[in-house]
């Protein structure tokens, strides 16, 4: 058997709610750590006096009792754990683990036994239920009745409000009232706050940020009393989890933070933290309301009857002695400005984030304390509004996410080094490792320096583009996107369409023998309209099946080789999920591996260029010759127009030169039948056979009234 026994998901009942945690049995002590609060219960082996194994609602549980009267109960064990724990107790603790059955008869008549901080209701020497007296908030007595009221827990779905016990009249000769005796036994161990006696000391008009206002703080031996103008709060020292003393960024003020569980309540508002703000320059002379002998006996040298110093020092010193907990201060972290905190925003308010030795704390609205052991991962994210700041995201193991935004980018290096030194899991470590060594990455300068966030976004955009191309390539024979070659193909296709339309228009001019009335200036405009419409539709239709396939990019080559491995590692994955998974894997690939695939992509591109050259030499790609023939025909038609100056077209050209070429254009609707009858006949005779319907949109200019009269 090993030196220790550890169990996860062991539950502890706290005021009607179950809190999970971890339990460890060692040869020196028994340690239980709550996952919710981080509070640690440690029981020395020498103090153990009794151990019971019981059947409870969450399986099986252990009840441990110490020689000082304290009782600890832990539930959530399996039936098979009994033998292992029993043998360990016998070998190391010299304590026998006794099986104890609970009474399930349902009787409401029995015997009340007070055993330390527990009230046990027994039926025939078997416990029916147990009441932790620390959960009792009030005890009231009546005629033969005692009523117990309980503290409420916000985390509990169902809460027990009160229990009434009927106490029969006593027949003894002692003369004591059994009801009063019962109530005194309850109150002696109950968590009932009674302001009896004088306060140890009083601090007047302290500034409190949470809850907001100025309060007089009265220090009693067992609780803390906040007295304000509107509200009063009584805080038992047993509810104090931690104490923090944090310097403000201006180095002139101090925060004193008290963590509470359960929190103090005001209506529906819960205050888990009590935050006090002090000025460093404010001093005080304090005298405790106790004799020197009592001070020495009670506090064992931690406090003196007469003390003087800074106000924040006196408050923190008194609280540390009464609560008996250490004060947490910032560790070795120093930000860009030398402060031990970082200015940031959480939700809608601006505040300060303090990296501690074992967690983070944010003050002040709302206060947040996150321990390292409850953090799942952290993330450095780009700021949403500007590149001069970034966001720091913390995700807990319970699934909650806390985003601290608007952090100056000069703080990035210090914060990343701190997180890395604490060995926290960084979500996007692949990008941040490359940026870690750059000290000037967040330097405050307006010069055009290297922006790591910009480079990261460019890289992500490139990877997304390659991922989108991979989806298209799966449907089109795994062809990759090459921007330069794609533009060449589009240009060739555009020119080939233009040459075809121009050549058809020139054929019309040639058939007219120089007597055409069509405007040469209108032809390019009409041809452009013709070319834009079918361009997007004809790209895929004109594709030559015999042409060499375009080379694949480095990402596509890597994806084709890794696709089967991704499918094997993730059975049942869909095509879209493969692309997403591949994109993430490609991001995390090292530079050396990427360079290997880049070289393969370059070799594939060279092979494609050689194959494309051979393909064109064999006569492939007929768009270029068509372009040359179009230019030749266009040149011949221009020469004919220049030479044909004796006809009607030549006269109209001269007239256009004199008037500056501003002939008004008339549509078919404004041409009368009498004027255009001869022209329309002449136009029909000049139209060649087999011409396309598109040529009907080229409208000839009607002759002037003088010309029609002469005709």
C-alpha positions as CSV (number, residue, x, y, z in Angstrom):
1,X,0.0,0.0,0.0
2,X,1.3,3.5,-0.9
3,X,2.2,6.3,1.5
4,X,-0.9,8.3,0.6
5,X,-4.5,7.7,-0.5
6,X,-6.2,10.3,-2.7
7,X,-9.8,10.6,-3.8
8,X,-11.4,13.1,-6.2
9,X,-15.0,14.4,-6.2
10,X,-15.4,14.0,-2.5
11,X,-18.2,16.3,-1.2
12,X,-18.5,18.3,2.0
13,X,-21.9,19.6,3.2
14,X,-21.8,23.4,3.8
15,X,-25.1,24.9,5.1
16,X,-27.3,22.7,2.9
17,X,-25.1,22.7,-0.2
18,X,-22.6,20.2,-1.5
19,X,-19.1,21.4,-2.3
20,X,-16.8,19.1,-4.1
21,X,-13.1,18.8,-3.5
22,X,-10.1,16.4,-3.1
23,X,-9.3,14.3,0.0
24,X,-5.9,12.9,0.8
25,X,-4.9,10.6,3.5
26,X,-1.2,10.7,4.4
27,X,0.9,9.4,7.3
28,X,1.1,12.8,8.8
29,X,-2.4,14.3,8.3
30,X,-5.7,14.2,6.5
31,X,-6.1,17.1,4.0
32,X,-9.3,18.2,2.2
33,X,-9.3,21.1,-0.3
34,X,-12.5,22.6,-1.6
35,X,-12.6,23.2,-5.3
36,X,-15.0,26.1,-4.9
37,X,-13.3,28.2,-2.3
38,X,-9.8,26.7,-2.1
39,X,-10.1,26.4,1.6
40,X,-8.0,23.6,3.1
41,X,-9.0,21.5,6.2
42,X,-6.0,19.8,7.7
43,X,-6.3,17.2,10.5
44,X,-3.2,16.0,12.3
45,X,-3.0,12.2,12.7
46,X,-2.4,12.5,16.4
47,X,-5.7,14.4,16.9
48,X,-7.9,11.6,15.3
49,X,-9.9,9.8,17.9
50,X,-12.8,8.2,16.0
51,X,-13.7,7.2,12.4
52,X,-17.1,6.0,11.1
53,X,-18.1,4.6,7.7
54,X,-21.7,5.3,6.9
55,X,-24.2,4.9,4.1
56,X,-25.4,8.4,3.0
57,X,-27.2,10.0,0.1
58,X,-24.1,10.3,-2.0
59,X,-23.0,6.7,-1.7
60,X,-20.8,6.2,1.4
61,X,-19.2,8.7,3.7
62,X,-16.6,9.1,6.5
63,X,-17.1,10.9,9.8
64,X,-13.9,11.8,11.6
65,X,-13.8,13.1,15.1
66,X,-10.8,14.7,16.8
67,X,-9.8,14.8,20.4
68,X,-10.6,18.5,20.6
69,X,-14.3,17.8,19.7
70,X,-14.3,18.9,16.0
71,X,-16.1,16.7,13.6
72,X,-15.5,16.4,9.8
73,X,-17.8,14.6,7.4
74,X,-16.9,13.7,3.8
75,X,-19.2,11.9,1.4
76,X,-18.9,10.5,-2.1
77,X,-17.0,7.2,-1.6
78,X,-17.7,4.0,-3.3
79,X,-18.5,0.7,-1.5
80,X,-15.3,-0.8,-2.7
81,X,-13.2,1.9,-1.0
82,X,-14.1,0.6,2.5
83,X,-11.5,-2.1,2.7
84,X,-8.7,0.0,1.3
85,X,-9.4,2.9,3.7
86,X,-9.9,0.6,6.7
87,X,-6.6,-1.1,6.2
88,X,-4.8,2.2,5.7
89,X,-6.3,3.5,9.0
90,X,-5.2,0.5,10.9
91,X,-1.7,0.6,9.6
92,X,-1.0,4.3,9.9
93,X,-3.5,5.9,12.2
94,X,-4.1,3.1,14.7
95,X,-7.8,3.9,14.4
96,X,-10.4,1.4,13.5
97,X,-12.9,2.5,10.8
98,X,-16.3,1.4,12.3
99,X,-19.4,0.8,10.2
100,X,-22.3,2.7,11.6
101,X,-25.9,2.4,10.2
102,X,-28.3,5.3,10.1
103,X,-31.9,4.9,11.4
104,X,-34.4,5.0,8.5
105,X,-37.5,4.2,10.4
106,X,-38.9,7.7,10.1
107,X,-39.8,8.1,13.7
108,X,-39.9,11.6,15.2
109,X,-39.4,10.6,18.8
110,X,-35.9,10.0,20.1
111,X,-33.0,11.3,22.1
112,X,-31.1,14.5,21.4
113,X,-27.4,14.2,22.0
114,X,-24.9,17.1,21.9
115,X,-21.5,15.9,20.7
116,X,-19.1,18.8,20.1
117,X,-20.5,21.0,17.3
118,X,-23.2,18.4,16.4
119,X,-26.7,17.8,17.6
120,X,-27.5,14.2,16.9
121,X,-31.1,12.9,17.0
122,X,-30.9,9.2,17.9
123,X,-33.5,6.5,17.7
124,X,-32.6,3.3,19.5
125,X,-28.9,4.4,19.6
126,X,-28.8,4.9,15.8
127,X,-28.6,8.4,14.5
128,X,-31.6,9.5,12.4
129,X,-30.2,12.9,11.5
130,X,-27.5,15.4,12.6
131,X,-27.6,19.2,12.8
132,X,-24.3,21.2,12.6
133,X,-24.7,23.8,15.3
134,X,-22.6,26.2,13.3
135,X,-25.4,26.4,10.8
136,X,-27.9,27.7,13.5
137,X,-28.5,31.4,13.2
138,X,-31.1,31.8,16.1
139,X,-32.5,29.7,18.9
140,X,-35.9,30.6,20.5
141,X,-37.6,28.9,23.4
142,X,-41.3,28.5,24.2
143,X,-43.3,26.3,26.5
144,X,-41.8,22.9,26.2
145,X,-40.4,23.8,22.7
146,X,-37.1,24.9,21.3
147,X,-37.0,26.4,17.7
148,X,-33.8,26.4,15.7
149,X,-33.4,28.8,12.7
150,X,-30.6,28.2,10.1
151,X,-28.3,30.3,7.9
152,X,-29.3,30.3,4.3
153,X,-27.0,29.3,1.5
154,X,-27.6,30.9,-1.9
155,X,-26.1,27.8,-3.7
156,X,-28.6,25.4,-2.2
157,X,-31.6,24.7,-4.3
158,X,-33.7,23.8,-1.2
159,X,-33.0,25.3,2.2
160,X,-34.1,24.2,5.7
161,X,-35.5,27.2,7.5
162,X,-36.2,26.0,11.0
163,X,-36.7,22.9,13.2
164,X,-38.8,22.6,16.3
165,X,-38.1,20.2,19.1
166,X,-40.6,19.3,21.8
167,X,-38.9,18.8,25.1
168,X,-41.1,17.0,27.7
169,X,-41.1,18.3,31.3
170,X,-38.3,16.9,33.4
171,X,-39.1,14.8,36.5
172,X,-35.7,15.2,38.0
173,X,-34.9,16.8,41.3
174,X,-32.2,19.2,40.0
175,X,-34.7,22.0,39.4
176,X,-33.2,23.0,36.0
177,X,-35.6,23.7,33.1
178,X,-34.9,21.2,30.3
179,X,-35.9,23.7,27.7
180,X,-33.4,26.3,28.8
181,X,-30.7,23.6,29.1
182,X,-31.4,22.5,25.6
183,X,-31.2,26.1,24.3
184,X,-28.0,26.8,26.2
185,X,-26.3,23.7,24.6
186,X,-27.4,25.0,21.2
187,X,-26.2,28.6,21.7
188,X,-22.9,27.5,23.1
189,X,-21.9,26.1,19.7
190,X,-24.2,28.0,17.4
191,X,-23.1,30.7,15.0
192,X,-25.2,33.4,16.7
193,X,-23.9,36.9,16.6
194,X,-24.6,38.7,19.9
195,X,-22.9,42.0,20.5
196,X,-22.3,41.5,24.1
197,X,-19.6,43.5,25.9
198,X,-17.3,46.2,24.5
199,X,-15.5,46.2,21.3
200,X,-11.8,45.5,21.2
201,X,-11.2,48.6,19.1
202,X,-13.1,51.0,16.8
203,X,-12.0,52.5,13.5
204,X,-14.0,55.6,12.6
205,X,-15.2,56.7,9.2
206,X,-13.3,54.3,7.0
207,X,-13.8,54.6,3.2
208,X,-15.4,51.4,1.9
209,X,-15.7,50.7,-1.8
210,X,-17.7,47.4,-1.5
211,X,-20.3,48.0,-0.1
212,X,-19.9,51.7,-1.0
213,X,-20.0,54.2,1.7
214,X,-18.2,55.2,4.9
215,X,-18.5,52.9,7.9
216,X,-17.4,52.7,11.5
217,X,-15.7,49.3,12.0
218,X,-16.0,47.8,15.4
219,X,-13.8,44.9,16.2
220,X,-15.3,42.3,18.5
221,X,-13.6,39.0,19.7
222,X,-15.7,36.8,17.4
223,X,-17.1,39.1,14.6
224,X,-16.7,42.3,12.7
225,X,-19.4,45.0,12.9
226,X,-19.7,47.5,10.1
227,X,-21.9,50.4,11.1
228,X,-23.0,52.9,8.4
229,X,-25.5,55.6,8.0
230,X,-27.9,53.3,6.2
231,X,-26.9,49.7,6.8
232,X,-25.2,47.6,9.4
233,X,-23.3,44.3,8.7
234,X,-22.1,41.7,11.2
235,X,-19.4,39.5,9.8
236,X,-18.2,36.5,11.8
237,X,-14.5,35.8,11.6
238,X,-15.3,32.2,10.6
239,X,-16.7,33.4,7.2
240,X,-13.4,35.2,6.3
241,X,-11.5,33.2,3.7
242,X,-8.5,35.4,2.8
243,X,-7.0,38.9,3.5
244,X,-5.3,40.9,0.7
245,X,-3.2,44.1,1.1
246,X,-2.7,45.7,-2.4
247,X,-0.9,48.9,-3.3
248,X,-2.7,51.3,-5.7
249,X,-1.0,52.1,-9.0
250,X,-0.5,55.7,-7.9
251,X,1.6,54.5,-4.9
252,X,-0.3,56.8,-2.6
253,X,-3.2,54.6,-1.6
254,X,-3.7,51.0,-0.4
255,X,-6.5,48.5,-0.9
256,X,-7.4,46.1,2.0
257,X,-9.6,43.3,0.7
258,X,-11.5,40.8,2.8
259,X,-12.8,37.7,1.0
260,X,-16.0,36.3,2.5
261,X,-17.9,33.0,2.2
262,X,-20.8,33.1,2.7
263,X,-21.1,36.7,1.5
264,X,-22.9,39.5,3.3
265,X,-26.3,40.3,2.0
266,X,-28.2,43.5,1.3
267,X,-31.6,42.7,-0.2
268,X,-30.8,40.6,-3.4
269,X,-27.2,41.9,-3.5
270,X,-24.4,39.7,-2.4
271,X,-21.0,41.1,-1.4
272,X,-18.3,38.4,-1.6
273,X,-15.6,40.9,-0.9
274,X,-15.2,43.8,1.5
275,X,-12.8,46.4,0.0
276,X,-11.4,49.3,2.1
277,X,-9.4,52.1,0.6
278,X,-6.7,53.9,2.7
279,X,-4.3,56.7,2.1
280,X,-0.7,55.9,3.0
281,X,-0.2,59.3,4.6
282,X,-3.0,58.8,7.2
283,X,-1.7,57.7,10.6
284,X,-3.4,56.6,13.8
285,X,-2.7,55.8,17.4
286,X,-4.7,52.8,18.6
287,X,-5.4,51.6,22.1
288,X,-7.1,48.2,22.6
289,X,-9.9,47.9,25.1
290,X,-8.2,45.1,27.0
291,X,-5.7,44.7,29.7
292,X,-2.1,44.0,28.8
293,X,-2.3,40.6,30.4
294,X,-5.4,39.7,28.3
295,X,-3.7,41.1,25.1
296,X,-0.7,39.0,25.7
297,X,-2.7,35.9,26.6
298,X,-5.1,36.2,23.7
299,X,-2.9,37.3,20.9
300,X,0.5,35.9,22.0
301,X,2.5,38.9,21.1
302,X,0.8,39.6,17.7
303,X,-0.8,42.8,19.1
304,X,0.1,45.3,21.8
305,X,-2.2,47.3,24.0
306,X,-0.9,50.6,22.5
307,X,0.1,50.8,18.9
308,X,0.7,53.6,16.4
309,X,1.4,53.7,12.7
310,X,-0.3,54.0,9.3
311,X,-4.0,53.4,9.4
312,X,-3.9,50.6,6.8
313,X,-1.1,48.9,8.8
314,X,-3.2,49.0,12.0
315,X,-6.3,47.6,10.4
316,X,-4.5,44.8,8.6
317,X,-2.5,43.9,11.7
318,X,-5.6,43.7,13.9
319,X,-7.6,41.7,11.3
320,X,-4.7,39.2,10.9
321,X,-4.5,38.6,14.6
322,X,-8.2,38.1,15.1
323,X,-9.0,36.1,12.0
324,X,-5.7,34.1,12.3
325,X,-5.0,34.1,8.5
326,X,-2.1,35.3,6.5
327,X,-2.3,38.5,4.5
328,X,-1.7,38.1,0.7
329,X,0.4,40.7,-1.0
330,X,1.6,41.0,-4.6
331,X,4.6,38.9,-5.5
332,X,7.6,39.8,-7.7
333,X,5.5,40.9,-10.7
334,X,6.2,44.4,-12.0
335,X,4.4,46.0,-15.0
336,X,5.8,48.2,-17.7
337,X,5.5,51.3,-15.4
338,X,7.0,49.6,-12.4
339,X,3.7,49.1,-10.6
340,X,2.6,45.7,-9.3
341,X,-0.7,45.8,-11.1
342,X,-2.1,46.2,-14.6
343,X,-4.8,48.8,-15.6
344,X,-7.6,47.1,-17.5
345,X,-11.4,46.9,-17.8
346,X,-13.7,44.1,-16.7
347,X,-17.3,44.3,-18.1
348,X,-18.2,48.0,-18.0
349,X,-15.8,49.3,-15.4
350,X,-12.1,50.1,-15.3
351,X,-9.9,48.6,-12.5
352,X,-6.7,47.0,-11.6
353,X,-5.6,43.4,-12.1
354,X,-3.0,42.1,-9.6
355,X,-1.0,39.0,-10.6
356,X,-0.3,37.2,-7.3
357,X,1.9,34.2,-6.4
358,X,-1.1,31.8,-6.5
359,X,-3.8,33.6,-8.5
360,X,-5.2,36.9,-9.9
361,X,-7.3,39.4,-8.2
362,X,-9.2,42.3,-9.8
363,X,-10.4,45.3,-8.0
364,X,-12.8,46.8,-7.7
365,X,-16.1,46.6,-9.5
366,X,-16.9,43.8,-9.5
367,X,-14.1,42.2,-7.5
368,X,-12.8,38.9,-8.9
369,X,-10.4,36.4,-7.4
370,X,-9.1,33.5,-9.5
371,X,-6.8,30.9,-8.1
372,X,-4.3,29.2,-10.4
373,X,-5.6,25.7,-9.5
374,X,-9.1,26.6,-10.8
375,X,-7.8,28.1,-14.1
376,X,-8.1,25.9,-17.1
377,X,-6.3,28.1,-19.6
378,X,-5.5,31.8,-20.4
379,X,-5.6,33.5,-23.8
380,X,-4.0,36.7,-25.2
381,X,-6.5,38.2,-27.7
382,X,-6.3,41.2,-30.0
383,X,-8.1,44.3,-28.8
384,X,-11.5,44.8,-30.5
385,X,-11.1,48.5,-31.1
386,X,-7.4,49.3,-31.5
387,X,-4.1,47.6,-31.9
388,X,-2.6,49.5,-29.0
389,X,-4.3,47.3,-26.5
390,X,-5.0,43.6,-26.0
391,X,-7.4,41.4,-24.0
392,X,-6.4,38.9,-21.4
393,X,-8.9,36.0,-21.2
394,X,-9.1,33.5,-18.3
395,X,-11.2,30.3,-18.6
396,X,-11.9,28.3,-15.5
397,X,-12.3,24.6,-15.1
398,X,-16.0,25.1,-14.4
399,X,-16.4,26.7,-17.9
400,X,-16.6,30.4,-16.8
401,X,-14.7,32.9,-18.8
402,X,-13.3,36.3,-17.6
403,X,-12.1,38.8,-20.1
404,X,-9.9,41.7,-18.9
405,X,-9.8,44.2,-21.9
406,X,-8.1,47.4,-22.8
407,X,-4.7,46.4,-21.5
408,X,-1.8,48.5,-22.8
409,X,0.3,46.5,-25.2
410,X,3.5,47.6,-23.3
411,X,2.3,45.2,-20.5
412,X,2.2,42.2,-22.8
413,X,5.8,41.0,-22.4
414,X,5.7,41.2,-18.5
415,X,2.3,39.5,-18.3
416,X,3.3,36.7,-20.7
417,X,6.5,36.0,-18.9
418,X,4.6,35.9,-15.6
419,X,2.0,33.5,-17.0
420,X,4.7,31.3,-18.6
421,X,6.7,31.2,-15.3
422,X,3.6,30.0,-13.4
423,X,3.2,27.2,-16.0
424,X,-0.4,28.2,-16.9
425,X,-1.9,26.7,-20.0
426,X,-1.8,29.3,-22.8
427,X,-4.5,28.7,-25.3
428,X,-2.8,30.3,-28.3
429,X,0.8,29.5,-27.4
430,X,1.8,28.8,-31.0
431,X,1.6,32.4,-31.9
432,X,2.9,33.8,-28.6
433,X,6.1,31.8,-28.5
434,X,7.2,33.6,-31.7
435,X,6.4,37.0,-30.1
436,X,8.0,36.3,-26.7
437,X,11.5,37.3,-27.5
438,X,10.6,40.7,-29.0
439,X,11.1,43.3,-26.3
440,X,10.0,46.2,-28.4
441,X,6.8,44.6,-29.6
442,X,4.6,46.8,-27.5
443,X,6.8,49.9,-27.4
444,X,4.9,53.1,-27.3
445,X,5.9,54.7,-30.6
446,X,4.1,56.1,-33.7
447,X,6.8,54.7,-36.0
448,X,5.8,52.0,-38.4
449,X,7.2,49.1,-36.5
450,X,6.5,45.4,-36.7
451,X,3.0,44.7,-35.4
452,X,2.7,41.1,-34.2
453,X,-1.1,41.2,-34.1
454,X,-1.2,42.4,-37.7
455,X,1.1,39.6,-38.8
456,X,-1.0,37.1,-36.9
457,X,-4.2,38.3,-38.6
458,X,-2.5,38.2,-42.0
459,X,-1.4,34.6,-41.4
460,X,-4.9,33.6,-40.2
461,X,-6.4,35.2,-43.3
462,X,-4.0,33.3,-45.6
463,X,-4.8,30.0,-43.9
464,X,-8.5,30.7,-44.2
465,X,-8.1,31.5,-47.9
466,X,-6.1,28.3,-48.5
467,X,-8.8,26.3,-46.5
468,X,-11.5,27.8,-48.8
469,X,-9.4,26.8,-51.9
470,X,-9.1,23.3,-50.5
471,X,-13.0,23.0,-50.5
472,X,-13.1,24.2,-54.1
473,X,-10.3,21.9,-55.2
474,X,-12.1,18.8,-53.9
475,X,-14.9,19.5,-56.3
476,X,-12.6,20.5,-59.2
477,X,-9.9,17.8,-59.4
478,X,-7.8,19.3,-56.5
479,X,-6.7,22.4,-58.4
480,X,-5.2,25.1,-56.2
481,X,-5.7,28.8,-56.6
482,X,-2.9,30.8,-58.2
483,X,-3.7,34.5,-58.4
484,X,-1.3,35.3,-61.2
485,X,-2.3,32.5,-63.5
486,X,-6.0,33.1,-62.9
487,X,-5.6,36.8,-63.9
488,X,-3.9,35.7,-67.1
489,X,-6.7,33.3,-68.0
490,X,-9.3,36.0,-67.4
491,X,-7.3,38.5,-69.5
492,X,-7.0,36.0,-72.4
493,X,-10.7,35.2,-72.2
494,X,-11.6,38.9,-72.1
495,X,-9.6,39.7,-75.2
496,X,-10.8,36.7,-77.1
497,X,-14.4,37.8,-76.6
498,X,-13.5,41.4,-77.6
499,X,-11.9,40.2,-80.8
500,X,-14.8,38.1,-81.8
501,X,-17.3,41.0,-81.3
502,X,-15.0,43.4,-83.1
503,X,-14.4,41.1,-86.0
504,X,-18.1,40.6,-86.6
505,X,-18.6,44.4,-86.5
506,X,-15.8,44.8,-89.0
507,X,-17.4,42.3,-91.3
508,X,-20.5,44.5,-91.4
509,X,-18.3,47.5,-92.4
510,X,-16.6,45.5,-95.2
511,X,-19.9,44.4,-96.7
512,X,-21.1,48.0,-96.9
513,X,-18.3,49.1,-99.3
514,X,-17.6,52.3,-97.4
515,X,-21.2,53.5,-97.5
516,X,-22.2,52.4,-94.1
517,X,-23.9,55.0,-91.9
518,X,-22.8,53.4,-88.6
519,X,-20.8,55.5,-86.1
520,X,-17.3,54.1,-85.6
521,X,-17.1,55.7,-82.2
522,X,-20.1,53.7,-81.0
523,X,-18.6,50.3,-81.8
524,X,-16.2,49.9,-78.9
525,X,-18.9,51.0,-76.4
526,X,-21.3,48.4,-77.7
527,X,-18.7,45.7,-77.8
528,X,-17.8,46.5,-74.1
529,X,-21.4,45.9,-73.1
530,X,-21.4,42.7,-74.9
531,X,-18.2,41.5,-73.3
532,X,-19.1,42.1,-69.7
533,X,-22.2,40.0,-69.7
534,X,-21.0,36.6,-70.7
535,X,-17.5,36.8,-69.1
536,X,-18.4,35.2,-65.7
537,X,-20.5,32.6,-67.4
538,X,-18.0,31.5,-70.0
539,X,-15.0,31.0,-67.7
540,X,-15.9,27.4,-66.9
541,X,-17.3,26.6,-70.4
542,X,-14.2,27.6,-72.3
543,X,-11.9,25.5,-70.0
544,X,-9.8,23.1,-72.0
545,X,-9.8,19.5,-70.6
546,X,-6.4,18.8,-72.2
547,X,-4.6,21.7,-70.5
548,X,-2.2,20.9,-67.7
549,X,-3.6,21.2,-64.2
550,X,-2.5,24.1,-62.1
551,X,0.0,23.3,-59.4
552,X,-1.2,22.9,-55.8
553,X,-0.1,25.3,-53.0
554,X,2.0,24.1,-50.1
555,X,-1.0,23.9,-47.8
556,X,-2.9,21.7,-50.4
557,X,0.0,19.4,-50.8
558,X,0.2,19.0,-47.1
559,X,-3.6,18.5,-46.8
560,X,-3.7,15.7,-49.4
561,X,-0.9,13.8,-47.6
562,X,-2.5,14.4,-44.1
563,X,-6.2,13.9,-45.0
564,X,-6.3,10.1,-44.3
565,X,-4.4,10.6,-41.0
566,X,-6.9,13.2,-39.9
567,X,-9.8,10.9,-40.7
568,X,-8.2,8.1,-38.8
569,X,-7.6,10.2,-35.7
570,X,-11.1,11.6,-35.8
571,X,-13.5,8.9,-36.9
572,X,-16.8,10.1,-38.3
573,X,-15.5,13.6,-39.0
574,X,-17.3,15.6,-41.8
575,X,-15.6,17.3,-44.8
576,X,-16.1,20.8,-43.3
577,X,-14.7,19.7,-40.0
578,X,-11.7,18.2,-41.8
579,X,-10.9,21.6,-43.3
580,X,-11.2,23.3,-39.9
581,X,-9.1,20.7,-38.2
582,X,-6.5,20.9,-41.0
583,X,-6.4,24.7,-40.6
584,X,-5.6,24.4,-36.9
585,X,-2.9,21.8,-37.5
586,X,-1.4,23.9,-40.3
587,X,-1.2,26.9,-37.9
588,X,0.7,24.8,-35.3
589,X,3.1,23.3,-37.9
590,X,6.8,24.4,-37.4
591,X,8.6,26.7,-39.9
592,X,10.9,23.9,-41.0
593,X,8.0,21.6,-41.9
594,X,6.3,24.5,-43.8
595,X,9.5,25.2,-45.7
596,X,9.6,21.6,-46.9
597,X,6.1,21.9,-48.4
598,X,6.9,25.3,-49.9
599,X,9.8,23.7,-51.8
600,X,7.5,21.0,-53.0
601,X,5.0,23.6,-54.2
602,X,7.8,25.5,-56.1
603,X,8.8,22.3,-57.8
604,X,5.2,21.6,-58.8
605,X,4.9,25.1,-60.2
606,X,8.1,24.7,-62.3
607,X,6.7,21.4,-63.7
608,X,3.4,23.1,-64.5
609,X,5.2,25.9,-66.4
610,X,7.2,23.4,-68.5
611,X,4.0,21.4,-69.3
612,X,2.1,24.6,-70.2
613,X,4.9,25.7,-72.6
614,X,4.7,22.3,-74.3
615,X,1.0,22.5,-74.5
616,X,1.0,25.9,-76.2
617,X,3.6,24.7,-78.7
618,X,1.3,21.8,-79.6
619,X,-1.4,24.4,-80.5
620,X,-3.2,24.5,-77.3
621,X,-5.0,27.7,-76.2
622,X,-6.4,29.2,-79.5
623,X,-7.3,32.6,-77.8
624,X,-3.9,34.2,-78.7
625,X,-4.2,33.7,-82.6
626,X,-7.7,34.8,-82.6
627,X,-6.5,38.0,-80.9
628,X,-4.0,38.7,-83.7
629,X,-6.5,38.1,-86.5
630,X,-8.8,40.5,-84.8
631,X,-6.2,43.2,-84.7
632,X,-5.5,42.7,-88.5
633,X,-9.1,43.0,-89.4
634,X,-9.5,46.0,-87.3
635,X,-6.6,47.7,-89.0
636,X,-8.0,47.0,-92.5
637,X,-11.4,48.4,-91.6
638,X,-9.8,51.6,-90.3
639,X,-7.8,52.1,-93.6
640,X,-11.0,51.7,-95.7
641,X,-12.8,54.3,-93.6
642,X,-9.9,56.8,-94.1
643,X,-9.8,56.2,-97.8
644,X,-13.6,56.3,-98.3
645,X,-14.0,60.1,-98.4
646,X,-16.0,60.4,-101.7
647,X,-19.2,58.7,-100.6
648,X,-21.9,59.8,-98.2
649,X,-20.0,58.4,-95.3
650,X,-17.0,60.6,-96.2
651,X,-19.1,63.7,-96.4
652,X,-20.5,63.0,-93.0
653,X,-17.0,62.4,-91.6
654,X,-16.0,65.9,-92.8
655,X,-19.1,67.4,-91.4
656,X,-18.4,65.8,-88.1
657,X,-14.8,67.2,-88.0
658,X,-16.2,70.7,-88.7
659,X,-18.8,70.5,-85.9
660,X,-16.5,68.8,-83.4
661,X,-18.2,65.4,-83.7
662,X,-21.3,66.4,-81.7
663,X,-23.9,64.8,-83.8
664,X,-27.1,64.3,-81.9
665,X,-28.3,60.7,-81.7
666,X,-31.9,59.8,-82.6
667,X,-33.5,56.5,-81.7
668,X,-35.8,54.5,-83.9
669,X,-38.9,56.0,-82.1
670,X,-38.2,59.5,-83.5
671,X,-37.6,58.5,-87.1
672,X,-40.7,58.8,-89.3
673,X,-41.6,56.1,-91.7
674,X,-41.4,58.4,-94.8
675,X,-37.9,59.6,-93.8
676,X,-36.5,56.2,-92.9
677,X,-38.2,54.0,-95.5
678,X,-35.4,54.3,-98.1
679,X,-32.7,54.2,-95.4
680,X,-34.2,51.1,-93.7
681,X,-34.3,49.4,-97.1
682,X,-30.8,50.4,-97.7
683,X,-29.8,49.2,-94.2
684,X,-31.4,45.8,-94.7
685,X,-29.6,45.4,-98.0
686,X,-26.3,46.2,-96.4
687,X,-26.8,43.6,-93.6
688,X,-24.9,40.4,-94.4
689,X,-26.5,37.0,-94.2
690,X,-25.9,34.9,-91.2
691,X,-25.1,37.8,-88.9
692,X,-25.8,37.6,-85.2
693,X,-28.8,39.1,-83.5
694,X,-26.5,41.2,-81.4
695,X,-25.6,43.3,-84.4
696,X,-29.1,44.7,-84.6
697,X,-28.3,47.0,-81.6
698,X,-25.8,48.9,-83.7
699,X,-28.1,51.7,-85.0
700,X,-27.2,53.7,-88.1
701,X,-27.6,57.5,-88.0
702,X,-30.6,58.7,-90.0
703,X,-29.8,61.2,-92.9
704,X,-30.6,64.9,-92.6
705,X,-33.7,66.4,-94.2
706,X,-31.6,67.9,-97.1
707,X,-30.1,64.5,-97.9
708,X,-33.5,62.8,-97.9
709,X,-34.8,65.5,-100.2
710,X,-32.0,65.1,-102.7
711,X,-32.5,61.4,-102.6
